[in-house]
Amino acid sequence: MPVRLEDESVFLRQCLLQGDSVQEARLRHRKQRALLFSIILQILIVAALVLFPLFSKGENIASHVVILPTVPYSSVRAHHSEKPTAPTKPRPNVCTFCAPPTISPIIVMHDHQSTEGDSHQTDGVDIPGAPEGKPIPGTLPGIDTHRDTPPPPPAVKERLRVSESVINARLIRRIEPAYPPLAVQIRREGRVELHAIIATDGSIQSLEVLSGDPFFIPSALAAVREWRYQPTLLNGQPVEVDTHITVVYTLKH
């Protein structure tokens, strides 16, 4: 009886389907076993790594300790050092200034006349290098008692106090102070009070600001330092002068 082609194709398909399902089941079973085996193997490795240090003997740390050599000990030195030292005798206290243990009942009187006679005898003896003349009482012969007298202190320069009106009359050269440009712009006026020391030749020796507007102080100092006065005489001798100088700044209206 002849087989049909359609029946053969159906049969082949069923065989292929049955073969694929069986093969897939086998592969799936193998994968599951391999995965389970790998998990068990990993668990065993981790357990071995954890438990092995606990059950193994720890390393002996004392074996790594460095042992230093001991210093040789001499029994002879120790024997000598153990000997007790002999007690030292206390030193007697030496008294520098002590009262005498006993007072002598005999008082010896010295003859001052004999000592004066001896001094007169020594005065008559010529000692080489001794100063000439009678020695000064209380000094030994042959000692030079001459002392250089200190130099006299330097003479203090006389300074005369003069009023401002009087010293202005002796002014022979006056330099007009420069008016500050900023003060000109703001139309500012003022004055400066100075304390001056005039030298014996009439020049300004020193200046000191007593009061004044800060705008005008620099120009006032620069101008007054160039002023010259006639020398002031006292008993025919030039003297320094202590006075006040006022510099006034005004604008032309």
Secondary structure as GFF3:
##gff-version 3
##sequence-region A 1 253
A	DSSP	alpha_helix	5	55	.	.	.	ID=ss1
A	DSSP	three_ten_helix	61	64	.	.	.	ID=ss2
A	DSSP	alpha_helix	75	81	.	.	.	ID=ss3
A	DSSP	alpha_helix	112	123	.	.	.	ID=ss4
A	DSSP	beta_strand	159	161	.	.	.	ID=ss5
A	DSSP	alpha_helix	164	168	.	.	.	ID=ss6
A	DSSP	beta_strand	171	173	.	.	.	ID=ss7
A	DSSP	alpha_helix	181	185	.	.	.	ID=ss8
A	DSSP	beta_strand	190	198	.	.	.	ID=ss9
A	DSSP	beta_strand	204	212	.	.	.	ID=ss10
A	DSSP	alpha_helix	217	224	.	.	.	ID=ss11
A	DSSP	beta_strand	228	229	.	.	.	ID=ss12
A	DSSP	beta_strand	232	234	.	.	.	ID=ss13
A	DSSP	beta_strand	237	249	.	.	.	ID=ss14
###
